[in-house]
Amino acid sequence: MEKLITLAVFDSIIDVKFNLLKDMLDQAGISYITNNVNARTVKPLLCMAPTNISIDIKVYEKDWKEAIQILDSIE
């Protein structure tokens, strides 16, 4: 099983960099996993979700170099 590495951490799903990074990873054909997206989505609706939950984008170790170049181009 291949190792996952955290590429970036965001506070909100409406963050432009979050959405841009996901789109660019998709276009590059890089598989990624996001954590806690749903927990942060329901917060405005329920006002009960913890505010200290971050959204992670993780990529496989084999894609790390290309993914970090994409992230650097955004920042």
N, CA, C and O of each residue as an XYZ file, in Angstrom:
300
protein
N       0.840     -1.178      0.000
C       0.000      0.000      0.000
C       0.887      1.243      0.000
O       1.860      1.335      0.748
N       0.532      2.174     -0.839
C       1.342      3.372     -0.997
C       1.046      4.402      0.086
O      -0.088      4.528      0.548
N       2.069      5.125      0.478
C       1.966      6.109      1.546
C       1.321      7.402      1.034
O       1.623      7.860     -0.068
N       0.428      7.986      1.851
C      -0.177      9.280      1.560
C       0.570     10.361      2.329
O       0.953     10.167      3.483
N       0.770     11.496      1.678
C       1.463     12.625      2.301
C       0.549     13.846      2.213
O      -0.061     14.107      1.176
N       0.465     14.580      3.306
C      -0.350     15.795      3.316
C       0.330     16.857      2.458
O       1.469     17.251      2.708
N      -0.390     17.302      1.454
C       0.131     18.322      0.538
C      -0.191     19.724      1.046
O       0.661     20.612      1.014
N      -1.421     19.918      1.513
C      -1.836     21.245      1.962
C      -2.978     21.113      2.963
O      -3.700     20.116      2.989
N      -3.116     22.151      3.786
C      -4.183     22.209      4.785
C      -4.906     23.535      4.615
O      -4.282     24.588      4.486
N      -6.234     23.466      4.617
C      -7.059     24.659      4.427
C      -8.091     24.766      5.539
O      -8.392     23.784      6.218
N      -8.631     25.967      5.719
C      -9.649     26.202      6.737
C     -11.065     26.158      6.184
O     -12.022     26.018      6.944
N     -11.206     26.276      4.873
C     -12.534     26.391      4.297
C     -12.586     25.769      2.901
O     -11.608     25.803      2.154
N     -13.749     25.199      2.563
C     -13.904     24.644      1.218
C     -14.162     25.729      0.187
O     -14.122     25.467     -1.015
N     -14.426     26.947      0.649
C     -14.628     28.031     -0.312
C     -13.339     28.812     -0.562
O     -13.346     29.805     -1.290
N     -12.248     28.373      0.031
C     -10.939     28.976     -0.216
C     -10.583     28.774     -1.691
O     -10.636     27.654     -2.199
N     -10.228     29.844     -2.361
C      -9.911     29.790     -3.786
C      -8.739     28.846     -4.047
O      -8.758     28.084     -5.013
N      -7.725     28.894     -3.193
C      -6.552     28.031     -3.382
C      -6.917     26.554     -3.250
O      -6.373     25.715     -3.968
N      -7.838     26.231     -2.336
C      -8.292     24.849     -2.160
C      -8.905     24.324     -3.453
O      -8.546     23.248     -3.931
N      -9.828     25.090     -4.008
C     -10.505     24.664     -5.228
C      -9.586     24.676     -6.439
O      -9.677     23.795     -7.294
N      -8.710     25.656     -6.523
C      -7.757     25.725     -7.627
C      -6.786     24.543     -7.580
O      -6.487     23.938     -8.610
N      -6.297     24.219     -6.380
C      -5.383     23.095     -6.232
C      -6.053     21.791     -6.645
O      -5.455     20.988     -7.362
N      -7.279     21.572     -6.204
C      -7.996     20.354     -6.595
C      -8.162     20.280     -8.111
O      -7.950     19.222     -8.704
N      -8.537     21.385     -8.739
C      -8.715     21.407    -10.197
C      -7.400     21.119    -10.921
O      -7.377     20.371    -11.899
N      -6.319     21.708    -10.444
C      -5.029     21.511    -11.103
C      -4.513     20.080    -10.913
O      -3.899     19.517    -11.820
N      -4.757     19.497     -9.749
C      -4.377     18.099     -9.533
C      -5.191     17.183    -10.447
O      -4.657     16.224    -11.005
N      -6.471     17.476    -10.597
C      -7.319     16.697    -11.513
C      -6.789     16.781    -12.941
O      -6.680     15.767    -13.631
N      -6.462     17.995    -13.380
C      -5.965     18.187    -14.741
C      -4.637     17.471    -14.965
O      -4.366     16.995    -16.068
N      -3.812     17.394    -13.932
C      -2.514     16.726    -14.046
C      -2.641     15.208    -13.906
O      -1.667     14.480    -14.099
N      -3.829     14.739    -13.575
C      -4.043     13.302    -13.417
C      -3.485     12.755    -12.114
O      -3.176     11.567    -12.018
N      -3.353     13.614    -11.113
C      -2.822     13.209     -9.815
C      -3.990     12.865     -8.891
O      -4.892     13.673     -8.674
N      -3.949     11.658     -8.359
C      -4.982     11.238     -7.412
C      -4.725     11.889     -6.064
O      -3.577     12.019     -5.639
N      -5.797     12.297     -5.391
C      -5.666     12.916     -4.076
C      -6.862     12.523     -3.222
O      -7.882     12.047     -3.720
N      -6.707     12.734     -1.941
C      -7.767     12.457     -0.981
C      -7.953     13.712     -0.141
O      -6.977     14.339      0.271
N      -9.200     14.076      0.111
C      -9.486     15.199      0.999
C     -10.109     14.661      2.282
O     -10.915     13.731      2.252
N      -9.730     15.252      3.396
C     -10.275     14.873      4.697
C     -11.070     16.024      5.285
O     -10.692     17.185      5.128
N     -12.156     15.716      5.954
C     -12.974     16.669      6.719
C     -13.741     17.670      5.873
O     -14.183     18.692      6.398
N     -13.914     17.418      4.601
C     -14.652     18.353      3.751
C     -16.098     18.462      4.216
O     -16.626     19.569      4.320
N     -16.738     17.355      4.493
C     -18.144     17.386      4.904
C     -18.342     18.028      6.263
O     -19.347     18.705      6.482
N     -17.415     17.834      7.170
C     -17.538     18.431      8.495
C     -17.522     19.952      8.405
O     -18.241     20.623      9.145
N     -16.724     20.491      7.522
C     -16.657     21.947      7.375
C     -17.817     22.482      6.538
O     -18.139     23.667      6.625
N     -18.442     21.640      5.739
C     -19.565     22.085      4.909
C     -20.810     22.311      5.753
O     -21.551     23.264      5.510
N     -21.052     21.463      6.728
C     -22.282     21.570      7.509
C     -22.222     22.649      8.577
O     -23.262     23.018      9.123
N     -21.068     23.157      8.888
C     -20.955     24.159      9.950
C     -21.889     25.351      9.759
O     -22.593     25.715     10.700
N     -21.924     25.969      8.591
C     -22.834     27.111      8.453
C     -24.305     26.727      8.635
O     -25.116     27.549      9.063
N     -24.642     25.490      8.312
C     -26.032     25.070      8.419
C     -26.424     24.725      9.849
O     -27.519     25.068     10.295
N     -25.551     24.061     10.554
C     -25.897     23.584     11.888
C     -25.308     24.424     13.013
O     -25.803     24.396     14.140
N     -24.265     25.160     12.711
C     -23.559     25.967     13.713
C     -23.110     25.125     14.896
O     -22.990     25.636     16.009
N     -22.859     23.834     14.668
C     -22.433     22.960     15.740
C     -21.119     22.257     15.421
O     -20.520     21.651     16.309
N     -20.670     22.323     14.211
C     -19.434     21.643     13.836
C     -18.250     22.365     14.472
O     -18.250     23.594     14.554
N     -17.251     21.629     14.916
C     -16.077     22.281     15.515
C     -15.384     23.208     14.524
O     -15.305     22.907     13.333
N     -14.890     24.317     15.013
C     -14.227     25.277     14.125
C     -12.749     24.970     13.963
O     -12.080     25.589     13.135
N     -12.228     24.034     14.733
C     -10.796     23.734     14.654
C     -10.490     22.573     13.713
O      -9.369     22.063     13.717
N     -11.447     22.151     12.918
C     -11.225     21.074     11.954
C     -10.631     21.675     10.693
O     -11.168     22.632     10.136
N      -9.537     21.116     10.254
C      -8.919     21.585      9.020
C      -9.206     20.596      7.896
O      -9.520     19.429      8.131
N      -9.092     21.086      6.693
C      -9.308     20.271      5.500
C      -7.944     19.952      4.908
O      -7.180     20.854      4.565
N      -7.648     18.676      4.793
C      -6.361     18.238      4.262
C      -6.518     17.724      2.839
O      -7.515     17.087      2.500
N      -5.522     18.008      2.014
C      -5.411     17.359      0.712
C      -4.155     16.499      0.777
O      -3.056     16.997      1.019
N      -4.334     15.209      0.558
C      -3.221     14.261      0.611
C      -3.011     13.650     -0.764
O      -3.965     13.369     -1.489
N      -1.748     13.449     -1.109
C      -1.395     12.813     -2.377
C      -0.511     11.601     -2.089
O       0.079     11.482     -1.015
N      -0.435     10.717     -3.061
C       0.431      9.549     -2.916
C       1.886      9.976     -3.072
O       2.207     10.917     -3.797
N       2.744      9.262     -2.376
C       4.169      9.586     -2.361
C       4.761      9.651     -3.766
O       5.632     10.483     -4.024
N       4.313      8.803     -4.668
C       4.855      8.779     -6.032
C       4.535     10.073     -6.796
O       5.239     10.415     -7.746
N       3.482     10.793     -6.390
C       3.058     12.024     -7.069
C       3.511     13.283     -6.333
O       3.200     14.394     -6.763
N       4.243     13.121     -5.228
C       4.584     14.240     -4.372
C       5.315     15.369     -5.110
O       4.930     16.532     -4.986
N       6.345     15.046     -5.862
C       7.152     16.087     -6.516
C       6.310     16.932     -7.477
O       6.394     18.160     -7.471
N       5.508     16.271     -8.291
C       4.668     17.007     -9.240
C       3.595     17.818     -8.499
O       3.291     18.949     -8.880
N       3.031     17.235     -7.450
C       1.981     17.925     -6.697
C       2.518     19.153     -5.980
O       1.843     20.181     -5.925
N       3.717     19.062     -5.433
C       4.291     20.206     -4.731
C       4.635     21.328     -5.708
O       4.562     22.503     -5.348
N       5.004     20.983     -6.927
C       5.243     22.007     -7.958
C       3.946     22.737     -8.292
O       3.942     23.953     -8.481
N       2.849     21.991     -8.365
C       1.546     22.603     -8.629
C       1.172     23.533     -7.485
O       0.726     24.655     -7.722
N       1.349     23.083     -6.253
C       1.040     23.910     -5.092
C       1.896     25.172     -5.083
O       1.386     26.260     -4.815
N       3.175     25.042     -5.370
C       4.069     26.214     -5.409
C       3.639     27.207     -6.475
O       3.793     28.413     -6.283
N       3.110     26.737     -7.582
C       2.681     27.651     -8.651
C       1.448     28.453     -8.250
O       1.205     29.534     -8.784
N       0.677     27.925     -7.314
C      -0.506     28.643     -6.827
C      -0.116     29.715     -5.828
O      -0.668     30.816     -5.835
N       0.832     29.392     -4.976
C       1.224     30.332     -3.931
C       2.148     31.358     -4.502
O       2.599     32.251     -3.784
